[in-house]
Amino acid sequence: MPFEFKHVASYTVLQSEAPESTIAIPGHPPKWNPFTEPKKLKSDGLQMEPYLKNDLEPLFRAIDIEKPLLNMDHMSLVTDACVLRKLFHYASSDKQHSLHENQLWSLDTEVSGDWTVVFRHFRGRPWRNPNRRESLGYGRNFERADTTNAIKENAEHQRIIRYRIAFLRVIVRYEVDGFIDNEPSPNEEPTASLELGKAETTSSGLRILEHGQKVSPRSIVEMKTKLVSPILFEDVACQLWFSRVSNLVLATHDYGPFTPPEVKDVTESLKYWQEKNQKIWIDWPAV
């Protein structure tokens, strides 16, 4: 569990001065390229989040282009990994994590046929509001210091996967921090070209470029930073599980100074975490 895991599609949100939002499909995640000596980083400060007028449209556009034969009528749920994480903590009565920094949250749902689209919405704090700025600690600058971008205008990279949990067939989207440049196995799909392909603009004003390169799901890496005290695996296990990411960087710092980071394979730790929470999986799909 989960079963029938498959990569579906991906896209990169591009920074642009144009009035319309722009995405590249399949896009390309940042490449893991860590510094090798201790390094002091500046705080992220207040940063503007990428803004898309219709946040769900890129997900469906990417699926239409990369997996046009995928039958969405067979899916029970289309959502983000962060939504599944919140529902899991709710089902487990883990108030500390489910409220996430004491925020109240609600979910907006839209039913279409036999499947349900769910995306997160925080009361009093709209998601991806173009006028909102947020302090992000050191995480964003840590990611920039440890990665390089094949797509210069990369603002964020999103991946879309599918799998089955109990009786639910789910489409899950999650944001990617980076990838490890391993050689692909013979069974993996051939990579797409980074050459720029055709471009189109949808009726909603979303500009789509066919541009980027596919990378293996096994190469994706999640990066976490924390001030002084070590990061507990329990604090990140749920996010990794729903995103199906098994490469993890845990970096601690003292207001900026970082030691050279390392990637850990947490596959076995995730299996243990799954078994430890076995009772919750009985109730979670019903939530």
Steps between C-alpha positions, in 0.01 A plus 500: 500500500463714303450281195524555124734798532564683172653830398242695297634842401696804611531871433711799599351837589709770334587843630375749248434871470218426259146548635403138428622206711747270321581132553738262322396137447663265600727767644812409695577489875815661645804270501656407835845663508596548868775723634795307645624746763313660796299791372308789654172579326279804524146473628234469232332812640164592353442341163216501251352160425442395137146588406270317261153638436352148485723274704342176382514572126875419460442159659234401246685660207815302585300175518330574167837549330703221661230237567211581263359145528477503879136440596424750777160340555683215672654735759347551843692810598715771344691708751832622641728298728467769768123442510547126552753575772254725685221244471734231631592706806132578550414129491782425744387780736847654471396855579851643497562400139146525367471866597852572372626796696157545662328589173133420455438345163217388278472311172313612191362206301355469153328181388513400134344171400631228728819678602563790734743787464631632830738789547604671820368831622602671824241717668618858520813415302427430131738259331728659241351844539708731274496769771628273779860484613631237737817446701651168393796473742810360323337224296477676163857635510625157610333344196652764270848444649480123450342480156542625145217565255489371143209739446619847595154642574405210733276629781381157617472148365192284554464125444178303462479134601227243550452202729237309695444515877244243618195561274614847385672565168671835538679756284750690716698815422802612702775760475854375433812641666750328270624179343816288512661458160519120491521301181153375390434127503418321172134469603443872548337720238743679268556859602334783318709770342580829672453668162216750486188357336173658396317756714132573544279718719177360642169685512564573869831674416737221608804486268632147446844416359596146402844516654706301747624151576354207691692366799456173688268501805775320692732799457275758672637645825324688781695765696422609855674763713460579869652738750753338740307193619504185282201424278305192606414256222147476641452868411557440128401134451137570412592751228754261348256209510220675313746645246676162463843663545774293665802734474529748785733780607471611865703817563529689828654843543572770757336803339668444166821291522447158339730199482525315165173305461457135408218305337359203693295216358207466743317213326526266799409776746183570301406130509542500879294820532225346286483189717503708817193691380316198363184559707456852359489370142178316584322827586682747273333417163157549660585856608 
